[in-house]
Amino acid sequence: MARGMESEEMLKSTASSLARRRLISLTGKAIETPHYVAVTSRGVVPHVSPDVLARHTSIKAVYFGLEDFVEKSSVDAPILTTSQTLEKTSDGSALHKFTGLPGRIATILGPRRVPRVTCPAQSTDKAISICTSVGFRSLTAEDYLHAASSLRPDVVVSMADIADTDTISRKRTEKMVDRTHSWFTEAASELAPTKARTQLYASILPLDNVQQQLYLSDLADDESPSGGPAGLALYEFEAAATLPAELSEHARFCISNPSTPQDVLRAILSGADLITTSFVTATTERGIAFAFKFPPPQSSDHQQLGIDMWSTSHATSVTALSTECTCYTCKRHHRAYLHHLLQAKEMLAWTLLQVHNFHVLDKLFVAIRHSLDAATFERDANAFIACYADAFPAGEGEDRGPRMRGYQMRSTGRGEDQKRAKAWGRFEDPSGTASGADSPSAAEFENDQARKVSEAIEGGGEAQLALTADDFEHLGLAEKVKESQ
């Protein structure tokens, strides 16, 4: 068994696919696999505070991208300067303390977030390009390892040179492998003293095994100067099916970007143990509630993966999101309340949806593990893929969700349209609309009031400066309705 894997135990494996059951220990935190890894943004799982995460979810592991915390300098990043103080307070990981994450949840640190943002600059022999809150910059291998040593996550993913192009030349491929190999060797040497408290996962490039044969051979050789990794980090789940037999005992962490449960099932069929699931947050922010189960129901109808809570059909519905769900949201609230919160743009709406969606995802993986135990997983997975739609419903909240984070979009140059419709206009525009084309400006409004004063004086009457109902309607601030008889 490979070095660093003594704490792992092979449970079961199906003969018909590469899907397998394992018990993995991430620096003492046991996780039954297959399992998912929640993806964080700026140090937290979006829409879920640490206390809600601890009380109302069953998340076992989370993934952090260092570029979420880096600004102009990775050395002077607040998370690193603060970690020096946190290390002296009490036992425990500085990353756990800084983010307020419950100690039972395993932390996995990688250089870049998931999904990965395409950067304009290419990698060099010493650094990769990352997207920070103040723009693109370089992250050196030295700075990354310094951050990993300071933060002490449970798992550190070695740096990888990933090309963001469809076609890669042979020379570029050789550089990718050489750099990734060199960065792993450097990380294994630097993190060797902390091996008891931090595991190192080696990045596997999305290339053919022949193209990175020397690198894979070194990973399989426990007696090599770099030593064997505790696990493997795959950037494409298909790579799990083609790994050499010498690396079959290593845990496989898939840092991909599945968009549906079907993609998750395909990754597990290929042999992935841990899988990042960023689609949970993406679906939650569109106002979609998960509505699938595994194994699928016996029905000839094509089932939807989710429910669009923006739909007005839920405005008066007092039923739960799912009558079979036992999550906090479904036990305490009904569809009409969730619909109202979305319409009012209340942050609680996405919190309740996130709690529900993670609960459904937990149930999916529990059922997957039971299916593997019963040796029916391949049949159940194929039935699920055939039963449900290939994608989540688009929904009415496609452009009405919470504010997008900067790394979720990429600027293409000047003159591009706004990502979100403008909710309010300029202060001097009484209509508060974005266009203001059909609404009076402040100057026009003042001129209209001055005209009323002049007419009143000329007529010998008293100036009526108060706004009438017609004025309010004309300004777009209200709408007149007929009184009920």
DOTORKOL-999727 format. One line per field, with one value per residue (C-alpha): x, y, z; residue number from 0; residue in three letters. Coordinates in nm, 3 decimals. Each point is the difference from the previous one (the first is absolute). Example, Ala and Ser with C-alpha at 12.3 -4.5 7.8 and 13.67 -1.06 7.14 Angstrom:
2
x	c(1.230,0.137)
y	c(-0.450,0.344)
z	c(0.780,-0.066)
nr	c(0,1)
rest	c(ALA,SER)
END
This chain:
485
x	c(0.000,0.128,0.155,-0.253,-0.285,0.038,-0.311,-0.213,-0.202,-0.144,-0.362,-0.163,0.023,-0.242,0.122,-0.198,0.148,0.291,-0.223,0.123,-0.063,0.272,0.057,0.239,0.168,0.083,0.243,-0.214,-0.340,-0.162,-0.218,-0.188,0.023,-0.126,-0.069,-0.019,0.217,-0.180,0.161,0.059,0.012,0.209,0.040,-0.362,-0.256,-0.221,-0.326,0.078,0.159,0.231,-0.263,-0.268,0.256,0.065,-0.365,-0.189,0.238,0.202,0.292,0.317,0.262,0.038,0.235,0.179,0.179,0.292,-0.069,-0.322,0.213,0.287,0.006,0.308,0.245,-0.051,0.253,-0.187,-0.350,-0.215,-0.068,0.374,0.084,-0.296,0.092,0.325,-0.205,-0.257,0.271,0.096,-0.351,-0.076,0.031,-0.161,0.039,0.039,-0.221,-0.280,0.029,0.018,-0.307,-0.197,-0.038,-0.105,0.294,-0.173,0.008,0.312,0.168,0.159,0.217,0.082,0.164,-0.306,-0.373,-0.262,-0.118,0.333,0.016,0.184,0.302,0.159,0.359,0.167,0.181,0.375,0.251,-0.054,-0.356,-0.353,-0.245,-0.293,-0.303,-0.012,-0.236,0.228,0.068,0.225,0.338,0.253,0.018,0.341,0.048,0.199,-0.283,-0.257,0.195,0.058,-0.378,-0.064,0.251,-0.157,-0.365,0.046,-0.301,-0.073,0.090,0.221,-0.034,0.330,0.021,-0.071,0.068,-0.339,-0.031,-0.325,0.000,-0.162,0.315,0.332,0.328,0.242,0.251,-0.265,-0.109,0.355,0.028,-0.329,0.115,0.350,-0.130,-0.271,0.252,0.250,-0.263,-0.114,0.357,0.055,-0.326,0.080,0.333,-0.137,-0.302,0.183,0.034,-0.377,-0.107,-0.171,-0.233,-0.023,-0.032,0.133,-0.208,0.183,-0.163,-0.062,-0.014,-0.287,0.237,0.064,0.200,0.271,0.055,0.063,0.141,0.316,-0.201,-0.246,0.285,0.156,-0.331,-0.028,0.354,-0.007,0.380,0.039,0.149,-0.343,-0.172,-0.348,-0.304,-0.290,-0.243,-0.054,-0.178,-0.158,-0.112,-0.209,-0.190,0.075,0.363,-0.103,-0.081,0.344,0.232,0.279,-0.065,0.281,-0.211,-0.329,0.021,0.023,-0.305,-0.133,-0.120,-0.173,0.037,-0.240,-0.313,-0.298,-0.322,-0.254,-0.037,0.049,0.353,0.062,-0.115,0.227,0.296,-0.072,-0.035,0.350,0.139,-0.006,-0.015,-0.047,-0.165,-0.037,-0.361,-0.010,-0.330,-0.183,0.060,-0.051,-0.341,-0.099,0.073,-0.239,-0.277,-0.014,-0.075,0.138,-0.274,0.181,0.061,0.211,-0.092,-0.252,-0.377,-0.173,-0.162,-0.030,-0.007,0.317,0.073,0.138,0.312,-0.128,-0.290,0.003,-0.099,-0.032,-0.310,-0.325,-0.158,0.152,-0.136,-0.282,0.136,0.035,0.170,0.366,0.259,-0.009,-0.243,0.262,0.284,0.098,0.230,-0.046,-0.155,-0.262,-0.094,-0.040,-0.109,-0.222,0.030,-0.200,0.242,0.305,-0.164,-0.073,0.360,0.132,-0.235,0.107,0.369,0.051,0.333,-0.184,-0.150,0.334,0.106,-0.309,0.043,0.369,-0.084,-0.260,0.224,0.292,-0.236,-0.124,0.362,0.084,-0.286,0.126,0.344,-0.138,-0.216,0.299,0.203,-0.289,-0.032,0.369,-0.038,-0.286,0.202,-0.279,0.163,0.062,-0.359,-0.139,0.227,-0.113,-0.362,0.053,0.161,-0.291,-0.269,0.101,0.052,0.354,0.009,-0.169,-0.291,0.109,-0.259,-0.127,0.280,0.283,0.086,-0.176,0.222,0.243,0.282,0.258,0.353,0.274,0.165,-0.331,0.026,0.276,0.031,0.036,0.081,-0.163,-0.360,-0.137,-0.349,-0.063,-0.015,-0.303,-0.285,0.031,-0.252,0.029,0.079,0.192,-0.108,-0.133,-0.216,-0.324,-0.117,0.286,0.010,0.307,-0.100,-0.203,-0.099,-0.371,0.034,0.047,0.340,0.047,0.026,-0.322,-0.174,0.116,-0.110,-0.341,-0.032,0.112,-0.265,-0.268,0.113,-0.012,-0.348,-0.124,0.140,-0.137,-0.339,0.004,-0.012,0.232,0.290,-0.055,0.342,-0.110,0.026,-0.327,-0.076,0.056,0.347,0.095,-0.119,0.174,0.328,-0.023,-0.024,-0.352,-0.294,-0.360,-0.253,-0.378,-0.166,-0.207,-0.372)
y	c(0.000,0.344,0.221,0.215,-0.241,-0.231,0.157,-0.090,-0.316,-0.147,-0.090,-0.130,0.028,-0.096,-0.236,0.171,0.350,0.189,0.149,-0.094,0.038,0.125,0.136,0.293,0.184,0.364,0.074,-0.192,0.096,-0.317,0.029,-0.282,0.029,0.065,0.341,0.361,0.297,0.334,0.294,0.324,0.361,0.253,-0.253,-0.106,-0.224,0.261,0.095,-0.222,0.141,-0.228,-0.058,-0.092,-0.222,-0.184,-0.040,-0.056,-0.169,-0.320,0.138,-0.201,0.190,0.338,0.132,0.337,0.177,0.211,0.261,0.083,0.152,0.153,0.367,0.184,-0.219,-0.360,0.043,0.293,-0.140,0.060,-0.371,-0.065,0.290,-0.090,-0.369,0.080,0.128,-0.279,-0.266,0.123,0.009,-0.371,-0.330,-0.041,0.108,0.372,-0.047,-0.140,0.291,0.272,-0.127,-0.106,-0.349,-0.279,-0.219,-0.319,0.115,-0.077,0.283,-0.039,0.283,0.051,0.292,0.090,0.005,-0.227,0.057,0.126,0.350,0.028,0.228,0.188,-0.062,-0.339,-0.185,0.025,-0.242,0.155,0.133,-0.034,0.276,0.056,0.231,0.207,0.265,0.268,-0.163,-0.266,-0.069,-0.282,-0.249,-0.158,-0.353,0.140,0.230,-0.274,-0.241,0.278,0.052,-0.375,-0.027,0.297,-0.097,-0.373,-0.135,-0.371,-0.049,0.206,-0.045,0.049,0.271,-0.099,0.167,-0.015,0.136,0.188,-0.073,-0.271,-0.084,-0.056,-0.040,-0.277,0.247,0.160,-0.342,-0.089,0.326,-0.065,-0.342,0.115,0.295,-0.201,-0.274,0.252,0.180,-0.328,-0.098,0.341,-0.025,-0.351,0.121,0.321,-0.161,-0.313,0.129,0.064,-0.333,-0.106,0.301,0.074,-0.246,0.074,-0.092,-0.009,0.176,-0.221,0.195,-0.055,-0.173,-0.351,-0.223,-0.033,0.377,0.002,-0.350,0.105,0.213,-0.282,-0.244,0.234,0.027,-0.379,-0.038,0.033,-0.008,0.298,0.321,0.166,-0.282,-0.126,0.230,-0.059,0.027,0.119,0.315,-0.047,0.292,-0.227,-0.295,-0.207,-0.015,-0.223,-0.283,0.004,0.028,-0.259,-0.299,0.113,0.302,-0.184,0.006,0.378,0.211,0.185,0.356,0.134,0.381,0.031,0.204,-0.235,0.178,-0.274,-0.312,-0.201,0.140,-0.104,-0.355,-0.018,0.114,-0.269,-0.262,0.103,-0.059,0.343,-0.003,0.369,0.247,0.378,0.108,0.371,-0.051,0.000,0.371,0.084,-0.169,0.152,0.352,-0.056,-0.080,-0.372,-0.258,-0.351,-0.257,-0.322,-0.323,-0.309,-0.262,0.179,-0.053,-0.253,0.233,0.021,0.382,0.202,0.148,0.347,0.033,0.307,0.231,0.365,0.187,0.329,-0.135,0.168,-0.346,-0.021,0.335,-0.158,-0.352,-0.101,-0.333,-0.069,0.006,-0.378,-0.198,-0.273,0.236,0.035,0.302,0.311,0.194,-0.259,-0.063,0.370,0.185,-0.039,0.091,0.323,0.133,-0.088,0.161,0.315,0.022,-0.027,0.269,0.227,-0.079,-0.109,-0.171,-0.261,-0.138,-0.125,-0.122,-0.221,-0.125,-0.076,-0.200,-0.202,-0.061,-0.121,-0.232,-0.152,-0.038,-0.178,-0.242,-0.061,-0.106,-0.214,-0.181,-0.036,-0.168,-0.234,-0.081,-0.085,-0.227,-0.178,-0.025,0.177,0.337,-0.023,-0.103,0.271,0.265,-0.082,0.008,0.343,0.139,-0.130,0.122,0.362,0.298,0.070,0.342,0.199,0.220,0.346,0.160,0.355,0.105,-0.036,0.372,0.080,-0.174,0.152,0.226,-0.184,-0.028,0.155,-0.326,-0.141,0.213,0.102,0.343,-0.002,0.367,0.339,0.062,-0.334,-0.024,-0.007,-0.347,0.094,0.236,0.326,0.012,0.370,0.311,0.314,0.197,0.288,-0.236,-0.021,-0.308,-0.213,-0.185,-0.095,0.153,0.302,0.050,0.034,0.165,0.368,0.113,0.203,0.320,-0.080,-0.071,0.331,0.188,-0.162,0.112,0.355,0.006,-0.095,0.281,0.253,-0.109,0.022,0.352,0.123,-0.140,0.169,-0.330,-0.179,-0.202,-0.374,-0.146,-0.331,-0.303,-0.144,-0.364,0.078,0.138,-0.316,-0.219,0.220,-0.028,-0.380,-0.003,-0.142,-0.122,0.106,-0.277,0.014,-0.035,-0.311,0.068)
z	c(0.000,-0.087,0.264,0.183,-0.079,0.302,0.153,-0.304,-0.029,-0.317,0.070,-0.318,-0.374,-0.274,-0.269,-0.276,0.035,0.153,0.271,0.345,0.372,0.228,0.346,-0.036,0.285,-0.070,0.284,0.247,-0.142,-0.134,-0.312,-0.167,-0.375,-0.257,0.148,-0.108,0.096,0.044,-0.180,0.188,-0.115,0.191,0.279,0.054,-0.163,-0.173,0.176,0.301,0.314,0.204,0.272,-0.256,-0.173,0.326,0.105,-0.324,-0.245,-0.005,-0.199,0.069,-0.201,-0.169,-0.265,0.021,-0.282,0.125,-0.269,0.190,0.277,-0.196,-0.091,-0.123,0.189,0.103,0.282,0.160,-0.052,0.311,0.041,0.032,0.230,0.222,0.002,0.179,0.294,-0.023,0.018,0.349,0.145,0.029,-0.177,-0.340,-0.358,-0.071,-0.307,0.218,0.242,-0.264,-0.186,0.309,-0.143,0.241,0.095,-0.115,-0.365,-0.203,-0.190,-0.343,-0.131,-0.367,-0.179,-0.210,0.061,-0.154,-0.267,-0.127,-0.148,-0.330,0.041,-0.292,0.109,-0.036,0.277,0.044,0.149,0.343,0.003,-0.128,-0.087,0.238,0.017,0.319,0.133,-0.148,-0.336,-0.148,0.153,0.043,0.283,0.046,0.126,0.292,0.109,-0.038,0.220,0.254,0.016,0.032,0.286,0.180,-0.046,0.064,-0.193,0.022,-0.368,-0.229,-0.377,-0.180,-0.266,-0.358,-0.333,-0.173,-0.354,-0.068,-0.372,-0.210,-0.196,0.177,-0.183,0.086,0.141,0.219,0.123,0.102,0.193,0.178,0.118,0.099,0.201,0.174,0.082,0.135,0.210,0.157,0.086,0.159,0.195,0.125,0.131,0.154,0.168,0.120,0.360,0.015,-0.152,0.324,-0.010,-0.374,-0.288,-0.348,-0.304,-0.334,-0.294,-0.304,-0.325,-0.248,-0.243,-0.124,0.231,-0.263,0.003,0.376,0.043,0.185,0.240,0.075,0.052,0.254,0.186,0.016,0.134,0.379,0.009,-0.233,0.147,-0.013,0.184,-0.079,0.018,0.238,-0.292,-0.354,-0.120,-0.343,-0.216,-0.224,0.144,-0.312,0.116,0.292,-0.238,-0.165,0.301,0.024,0.222,0.230,0.098,0.044,0.381,0.018,0.080,-0.306,0.050,-0.311,-0.029,-0.290,-0.057,-0.039,-0.089,0.078,0.218,-0.319,-0.029,0.360,-0.075,-0.305,0.211,0.258,-0.273,-0.112,0.349,0.168,0.381,0.085,-0.238,0.013,-0.050,-0.085,-0.186,0.335,0.057,-0.367,0.004,0.334,-0.126,-0.291,0.250,-0.084,0.269,-0.055,-0.065,-0.092,0.184,-0.050,-0.110,-0.225,0.029,-0.220,-0.251,-0.374,0.014,-0.035,0.343,0.073,0.215,0.184,0.079,-0.106,0.316,-0.192,-0.176,0.106,0.023,0.351,0.119,0.202,0.049,0.365,-0.073,0.064,-0.276,0.023,0.215,0.044,0.100,0.367,-0.031,0.215,-0.289,-0.085,0.365,0.088,-0.315,-0.305,-0.366,0.023,0.263,-0.212,-0.303,0.200,0.126,-0.354,-0.127,0.286,-0.070,0.361,0.068,0.208,-0.322,-0.128,0.344,0.028,-0.356,0.062,0.314,-0.192,-0.301,0.209,0.189,-0.327,-0.115,0.327,-0.058,-0.355,0.118,0.284,-0.255,-0.235,0.274,0.082,-0.368,-0.017,0.302,-0.176,-0.326,-0.193,-0.053,-0.373,-0.066,0.231,-0.153,-0.352,0.113,0.158,-0.314,-0.209,0.242,0.061,-0.228,-0.114,0.167,0.275,-0.112,-0.108,0.223,0.021,0.235,-0.249,0.028,0.326,0.253,0.250,-0.113,-0.207,0.133,-0.210,-0.102,-0.129,-0.311,-0.233,-0.157,-0.377,-0.041,0.002,-0.091,0.116,0.148,0.372,0.154,0.206,-0.083,0.189,0.282,0.084,-0.200,0.089,0.305,-0.206,-0.205,0.204,-0.188,0.128,-0.331,-0.196,-0.330,0.106,-0.363,0.071,0.342,0.087,0.117,0.319,-0.208,-0.184,0.327,0.150,-0.312,0.026,0.363,-0.094,-0.272,0.253,0.229,-0.284,-0.106,0.357,0.045,-0.330,0.086,0.338,0.175,0.239,-0.140,0.031,0.060,0.147,-0.227,-0.122,-0.079,-0.368,0.082,0.185,-0.286,-0.258,0.191,0.013,0.381,0.023,-0.204,0.039,0.046,0.004,0.337,0.043,-0.005)
nr	c(0,1,2,3,4,5,6,7,8,9,10,11,12,13,14,15,16,17,18,19,20,21,22,23,24,25,26,27,28,29,30,31,32,33,34,35,36,37,38,39,40,41,42,43,44,45,46,47,48,49,50,51,52,53,54,55,56,57,58,59,60,61,62,63,64,65,66,67,68,69,70,71,72,73,74,75,76,77,78,79,80,81,82,83,84,85,86,87,88,89,90,91,92,93,94,95,96,97,98,99,100,101,102,103,104,105,106,107,108,109,110,111,112,113,114,115,116,117,118,119,120,121,122,123,124,125,126,127,128,129,130,131,132,133,134,135,136,137,138,139,140,141,142,143,144,145,146,147,148,149,150,151,152,153,154,155,156,157,158,159,160,161,162,163,164,165,166,167,168,169,170,171,172,173,174,175,176,177,178,179,180,181,182,183,184,185,186,187,188,189,190,191,192,193,194,195,196,197,198,199,200,201,202,203,204,205,206,207,208,209,210,211,212,213,214,215,216,217,218,219,220,221,222,223,224,225,226,227,228,229,230,231,232,233,234,235,236,237,238,239,240,241,242,243,244,245,246,247,248,249,250,251,252,253,254,255,256,257,258,259,260,261,262,263,264,265,266,267,268,269,270,271,272,273,274,275,276,277,278,279,280,281,282,283,284,285,286,287,288,289,290,291,292,293,294,295,296,297,298,299,300,301,302,303,304,305,306,307,308,309,310,311,312,313,314,315,316,317,318,319,320,321,322,323,324,325,326,327,328,329,330,331,332,333,334,335,336,337,338,339,340,341,342,343,344,345,346,347,348,349,350,351,352,353,354,355,356,357,358,359,360,361,362,363,364,365,366,367,368,369,370,371,372,373,374,375,376,377,378,379,380,381,382,383,384,385,386,387,388,389,390,391,392,393,394,395,396,397,398,399,400,401,402,403,404,405,406,407,408,409,410,411,412,413,414,415,416,417,418,419,420,421,422,423,424,425,426,427,428,429,430,431,432,433,434,435,436,437,438,439,440,441,442,443,444,445,446,447,448,449,450,451,452,453,454,455,456,457,458,459,460,461,462,463,464,465,466,467,468,469,470,471,472,473,474,475,476,477,478,479,480,481,482,483,484)
rest	c(MET,ALA,ARG,GLY,MET,GLU,SER,GLU,GLU,MET,LEU,LYS,SER,THR,ALA,SER,SER,LEU,ALA,ARG,ARG,ARG,LEU,ILE,SER,LEU,THR,GLY,LYS,ALA,ILE,GLU,THR,PRO,HIS,TYR,VAL,ALA,VAL,THR,SER,ARG,GLY,VAL,VAL,PRO,HIS,VAL,SER,PRO,ASP,VAL,LEU,ALA,ARG,HIS,THR,SER,ILE,LYS,ALA,VAL,TYR,PHE,GLY,LEU,GLU,ASP,PHE,VAL,GLU,LYS,SER,SER,VAL,ASP,ALA,PRO,ILE,LEU,THR,THR,SER,GLN,THR,LEU,GLU,LYS,THR,SER,ASP,GLY,SER,ALA,LEU,HIS,LYS,PHE,THR,GLY,LEU,PRO,GLY,ARG,ILE,ALA,THR,ILE,LEU,GLY,PRO,ARG,ARG,VAL,PRO,ARG,VAL,THR,CYS,PRO,ALA,GLN,SER,THR,ASP,LYS,ALA,ILE,SER,ILE,CYS,THR,SER,VAL,GLY,PHE,ARG,SER,LEU,THR,ALA,GLU,ASP,TYR,LEU,HIS,ALA,ALA,SER,SER,LEU,ARG,PRO,ASP,VAL,VAL,VAL,SER,MET,ALA,ASP,ILE,ALA,ASP,THR,ASP,THR,ILE,SER,ARG,LYS,ARG,THR,GLU,LYS,MET,VAL,ASP,ARG,THR,HIS,SER,TRP,PHE,THR,GLU,ALA,ALA,SER,GLU,LEU,ALA,PRO,THR,LYS,ALA,ARG,THR,GLN,LEU,TYR,ALA,SER,ILE,LEU,PRO,LEU,ASP,ASN,VAL,GLN,GLN,GLN,LEU,TYR,LEU,SER,ASP,LEU,ALA,ASP,ASP,GLU,SER,PRO,SER,GLY,GLY,PRO,ALA,GLY,LEU,ALA,LEU,TYR,GLU,PHE,GLU,ALA,ALA,ALA,THR,LEU,PRO,ALA,GLU,LEU,SER,GLU,HIS,ALA,ARG,PHE,CYS,ILE,SER,ASN,PRO,SER,THR,PRO,GLN,ASP,VAL,LEU,ARG,ALA,ILE,LEU,SER,GLY,ALA,ASP,LEU,ILE,THR,THR,SER,PHE,VAL,THR,ALA,THR,THR,GLU,ARG,GLY,ILE,ALA,PHE,ALA,PHE,LYS,PHE,PRO,PRO,PRO,GLN,SER,SER,ASP,HIS,GLN,GLN,LEU,GLY,ILE,ASP,MET,TRP,SER,THR,SER,HIS,ALA,THR,SER,VAL,THR,ALA,LEU,SER,THR,GLU,CYS,THR,CYS,TYR,THR,CYS,LYS,ARG,HIS,HIS,ARG,ALA,TYR,LEU,HIS,HIS,LEU,LEU,GLN,ALA,LYS,GLU,MET,LEU,ALA,TRP,THR,LEU,LEU,GLN,VAL,HIS,ASN,PHE,HIS,VAL,LEU,ASP,LYS,LEU,PHE,VAL,ALA,ILE,ARG,HIS,SER,LEU,ASP,ALA,ALA,THR,PHE,GLU,ARG,ASP,ALA,ASN,ALA,PHE,ILE,ALA,CYS,TYR,ALA,ASP,ALA,PHE,PRO,ALA,GLY,GLU,GLY,GLU,ASP,ARG,GLY,PRO,ARG,MET,ARG,GLY,TYR,GLN,MET,ARG,SER,THR,GLY,ARG,GLY,GLU,ASP,GLN,LYS,ARG,ALA,LYS,ALA,TRP,GLY,ARG,PHE,GLU,ASP,PRO,SER,GLY,THR,ALA,SER,GLY,ALA,ASP,SER,PRO,SER,ALA,ALA,GLU,PHE,GLU,ASN,ASP,GLN,ALA,ARG,LYS,VAL,SER,GLU,ALA,ILE,GLU,GLY,GLY,GLY,GLU,ALA,GLN,LEU,ALA,LEU,THR,ALA,ASP,ASP,PHE,GLU,HIS,LEU,GLY,LEU,ALA,GLU,LYS,VAL,LYS,GLU,SER,GLN)
END
